[in-house]
Amino acid sequence: MIRMVDLKTQYENMREEIDRAVLEVIASTEYINGTAVKRFQAELEEYLQVKHVIPCANGTDALQIAMMALELKPGDEVIVPAFTYVATAEVIALLGLTPVMVDVYPDSFNINVEQARAAITPRTRAIVPVHLFGQSADMEPILQMAQQHNLYVIEDNAQATGSDYCFSDGECRKTGTMGHIGCTSFFPSKNLGCYGDGGAMMTHDDDLAQRLRMVANHGQNQLYHHAVIGVNSRLDSIQAAVLSVKLKRLDQYNANRRRAADYYDAAFGDMPQLKIPTRSANTTHVFHQYTLVLREGNRDALKQHLAERGIPAMVYYPIPLYKQQAFARYWAGGELPVTEQLCRSVISLPMHSELTLEQQDQIVEGVRSFFA
Ligand SMILES: *Cc1c(COP(=O)(O)O)cnc(C)c1O
């Protein structure tokens, strides 16, 4: 059976190890902030080569806690791409901050740095580059711009765990570890996913790490002493135990995704009706999604055509953020042309670490027959 994401086959391939890890936590009764959480935190710090990983309950919380820890105040403006998942901008609005939505590049789908620069005002305090679909936003000019204008950089790394970004001096870093704070999600379908909800924040800054921990834990700086208004956001030990098992396999999972993407690229590369995903030169694409852009033909008709053949496909994302009813008050009107174009023409095919060549042949045939 072809699935967008095949967590069932993935689990079956490591069932014994997962079951043992989960049962160990149950027997330990350390369900919250237990040994398993501390172990996973240290393992992820080592993998990402970052000084601090602060686990939390989900990726949306990670973004919210990051903005709370940076003490952003109502009225402060935060620049975000208009082509992203709602969570990125939602937490900004929730905290009374103002999301300022800008366009993305047509090739990488990531935030357009010049448009972000043009959107800076005296009230701008932060920018949230999203590493969309598995490759890094162009962090070097973003970090330079942020430094020039005194902005915080909060990376939304929910879709790109394991991706590298290389600077012009040759230094490479993991996405999520380049800004002041990186945020990620361990939602089951992400590249590194658990069996429920989970998330984390990353930072090299000791003071910021302490603040993030404090905000995530009811603003508490010592037991029953609450220095700031915080939230309750924890990664539970069972999820951490699952994540430890899967982190060991993350590079292999991402390599499998890249191999599947290579196969799609070869199959679709010669079709004038389709644009295959562009791989930016200075980042490794970990293909959270494999997203085609239709140059001709009706995208929704293609989705329907595939569905009739038992092939799932998804549209990430069909509506620009600024056209969502909830965000109407943050938009003065007009359109961002690239975001509009992408919302009309993108389609994501099944992409996961267990995709077989047989399944991919079937998917390729399904797509090709639509244009035949
Ligand atoms: C999944 C995702 C989030 C939110 O993660 P949750 O764990 O579901 O809260 C945020 N941003 C992006 C880009 C995502 O893909």
The ligand as a Tripos MOL2 file, in Angstrom:
@<TRIPOS>MOLECULE
LIG
   15    15     1     0     0
SMALL
NO_CHARGES

@<TRIPOS>ATOM
      1 C1          4.9760   20.6780   11.7180 C.3       1 LIG1
      2 C2          5.3800   22.0880   11.6480 C.ar      1 LIG1
      3 C3          5.2730   22.9450   12.7530 C.ar      1 LIG1
      4 C4          4.5680   22.6030   14.0270 C.3       1 LIG1
      5 O1          4.9030   21.4390   14.6400 O.3       1 LIG1
      6 P1          3.8770   20.7270   15.6510 P.3       1 LIG1
      7 O2          4.7400   19.7590   16.3760 O.co2     1 LIG1
      8 O3          2.8430   20.0740   14.8190 O.co2     1 LIG1
      9 O4          3.3150   21.7530   16.5450 O.co2     1 LIG1
     10 C5          5.7580   24.2360   12.6310 C.ar      1 LIG1
     11 N1          6.3020   24.6730   11.4940 N.ar      1 LIG1
     12 C6          6.4020   23.8900   10.3950 C.ar      1 LIG1
     13 C7          7.0230   24.4490    9.1540 C.3       1 LIG1
     14 C8          5.9290   22.5800   10.4310 C.ar      1 LIG1
     15 O5          6.0150   21.8140    9.3400 O.3       1 LIG1
@<TRIPOS>BOND
     1     1     2 1
     2     2     3 ar
     3     2    14 ar
     4     3     4 1
     5     3    10 ar
     6     4     5 1
     7     5     6 1
     8     6     7 2
     9     6     8 1
    10     6     9 1
    11    10    11 ar
    12    11    12 ar
    13    12    13 1
    14    12    14 ar
    15    14    15 1
@<TRIPOS>SUBSTRUCTURE
     1 LIG1         1 GROUP 0 **** ****
